[in-house]
Amino acid sequence: MIINKVEICGVNTSKLPILSNQQKKELFERILQGDEKAREEFIKGNLRLVLSVIQRFNNKGEQVDDLFQVGCIGLIKAIDNFDVTQNVQFSTYAVPMIIGEIRRYLRDNNAIRVSRSLRDTAYKALHVRERLFNESNREPTISEIAKDMDISREELVMAMDSIQDTISLYDPIFQDGTESICVLDQIKDDNVSNHVWEQNMTLSNALDRLGKRERLIIDMRFFEGRTQMEVAEEIGISQAQVSRLEKNALKSMRKYVV
């Protein structure tokens, strides 16, 4: 994808206007009154936001023009659904909407097909998650989101998994400059029991040097075969925190594993 392209879909991106916060506020007041000219001006004034978002997808092999058009749809949806009574900047609300629209486009055009109902459940869950986060100012748990949607926890996890980007078994998840750990290295082998692994004194020594929470995460992830989302709910932190702690633990263990 050519991210430095000047003209996208007939739009000269080098000449896109930049709106001040006051201009955005005034335009939105006119938009709420049905002023289509103000709506068009507001869209043009936020196209740079779309440009900044589509750069995140420059490794997806998609045409920049296509992503830009899809991103504009997300921008328009954000304008149509933005609540000015909330103490939130428009860009803060719009970016997730634009990202969501692009991801939906990429998944709908993916070779691996997922049922529409499952995807719809996942997209609804993302909106519920955002709402619950704004209400409580903390990351909601899987159980809380499922309860709000009146679906089972298992159904929610399955739906969320269905919209995750596909990866290769050989994609690296950790590198220390010399070697790397791939996804394949994390796959659970039910033919090897936990006690066999723990009999390896080198590994046991590395595990013993971990903090209590990092050791718990490693046990749950690699010996119990749980997902990061399941671990996050079990110990009461976000999935991002689980991912960070897991990486730090693996990095620490590599110092002691021959």
N, C-alpha and C positions, 0 to 999 in steps of 0.2 A: 504494500500500500504506500502510495506516495504522500507522505504527511506534509510535505512542504509545497504541495501543489497550490498555485495561486488562485486559479479559477476552478470552482467546484460547482457542478450543476448550473453553470452559467452565472455563478455569483463570484465576483472579484473579492476574495477574502481579505486582500490587503487594504480594501477601502471600507470594510464593515464599520459601522458607527459604534461608539461606546457610550452607553447611557449612564448618567450619574444616578445615585440612589433617589434623588429628588425627582429626576425625570421619570424614572420607573414608577415612582409613587403616583405622579400626576397622570401618566399614561394609563396606569391600571384603574384609576378612578374613572377615566373616560371609557375604558374597556367595559367596566361594570355597568356603564350607562348605554352600552350597545354601540359604541363608536368603533366601526370596523377599520377606519383609517388609523386610529390609535393602536388597535390590535396588530395591524400590519407593521407599524413602526416599532412596536414593542418586540415583535418577532425578529425583525431585522437587527434590533439593538442587542439581541441575545444570541445571535448566530455564532459569535465567538465562543460562547459556552458549549455549543455543539461541537465546534472544532476541537476544543480542548478535550472533550470526552472521547471523540473517535480516535484520538491518538493512542488511547489505551488499548485499542483493538488492532494495532498496526501489524500484529503477527498472526492474524486470522486468515490472511490470504484473500480478503474481500476487497472489492473496488471501493475506493474512498468516496466516490460519488454515491454509491448505493448506501453506504453507512451514513453519509451526511443526510441523505433524504430521510432515512429511518430515524436518525437523531432529531431531525426537524419535527417529525411526527410526535416524538416524545416531548419535545419542547412545547408544541401546541397543546398536547394533553396536559402538561404541567400548568400552562396558562389557564386552561379551561377549568382546572380543578383546584387552583391555588386559593387558599383561604387567607385573605388579607387581615383577618382579625387575629390570626396566630402571630406570635412574636418570632417569626422565622423569615430570614431573607429568601427572596425568590430563588436565587441560585442554589441555596441549600436544599430547597425542595425540588428544584428542577433537575439537578444532576442525577439523583437516583432514578428519576422518571426516564431521563434520556438513556441512561445505562440499561435500565430494564427493557426499554423498547428495542435497543440494539441487541441485547442478549436474546430477547424473544425472536427477533429476526434470524439471528445466527442459529438458534436451536430449531426453529421451524424449517430452516434450509439445511439442517444437518442430515447426514446419511443415516444416522441412527434415529429412528422415529420413536417418539413417545406419545402416548394417547393425549388427545386434547384435554380431556377431563382431568388427567393427572397434572398436566402443565397449568391448567387454570387453578387447581387447588394450590399449587406451589406459588403462583403469582399472587393469589389472594393472601397466602400466608406471609409473603414478603410485606404486603401492605399492613396486615395485622401486626406483624413484628414492629414495623416502623411506628404505628400508632401507639402500641403498648410502650415502646421505648420513650416516645415523646411524653406519654402520660406519667411514667414512673421514673424517667431519667436513668434507667438501667436496662441492661440486656435481658429481654424476657426469656424464660426457659421454654423448652419444647412443650412441656406439659401445659404451660400457661397459654401458649399460642393455640395448641390443639383444643383446649377447653373453650377458648374464645370462639373458635371456628366450629365447635361441636362435632369434632371428629376424633378418631382414636390417635394416640401418639404414634403408633406404627404407620398409620395411613399418612400422617404428616411427614414422618421421616422418609417414607418411600417417595412422596411427592417432591420433597426438597432434593433428594438424591437424583431424581429424574431430570432436573434442570442443571445439574452440575456439568461443567465442561468435561468432555472426555479427555483422557490422558493416556500416554503410552506407558507400558510397564517399565520401560527403560528411561522414563523421565527422571532426572535427578531431584531428590528432595533435600539433599544435604551435600555440601562439598567443603573440604578443608584445604583445598589447594593441590592435594596430591591424589586423593581418591574421592569417590562419591557414593552416596547411598541412593539407590533407585527405588521406585515404587515396588518393583518385584521383590526387593529385599524385605519389604514389610508384610508380604502376604503370609497369612497364618498357615502353618502346616500342622493339621490335626494328627498326622502320623508321628509327630514328635511331641511328647508330653513335656509339661513345664519342668518336672524334676530333672529331666535329662539335660535341659539347658542349664539349669542351676548347678548341676554337678561340674560344669566347667568353671574352675576356680577363677580364671581370669575374668570371665563375665560377671561372676558373683562379686568379685572384688570391685569391679567397675560400678555395679549396681549399689553396693554398700556405700560408695562415696557420694551418691546422689542425696539431695535433700529429700525430706519426707514426701512432699507433694510431687516432685519430679519422679521419684521412685514409683509412687502410686500411678502416675500417668503412664510411665513405661510399662508397668505390670498390666494395666488395663488395656493399653493399646496393642502390645505385642504378645502378651501371654494369654489375655482373655479375648483378643480379637475384636475389641469394641471400636466404634467409629469415634472421631473427634467430637462429634455432636453429642454422642452418648456420654463420653467422658466429661464434657463440659457441664452437662446437666447433673451428673453424679456428684461432682465436687463443687458445683456452684460458681463457675466462672464462664467467660465467653469462649467460643470455639477458637477465636483468634489468640486468646491467651494460652489455650491448650496447645495450639500449633507452635507458639513461641517457646513455651516451656519444654515441649517435646524436642524441638531442635536444639535447645541449649543442653538438654540432658544427653542427647546423642553426641553432641560435640564434646561434652565432658567425658563421656564413656570411652570415646575413641582414644583418649590419652592413655587408657589402661588396658584396652583390648588389643592384643597382638594379632 
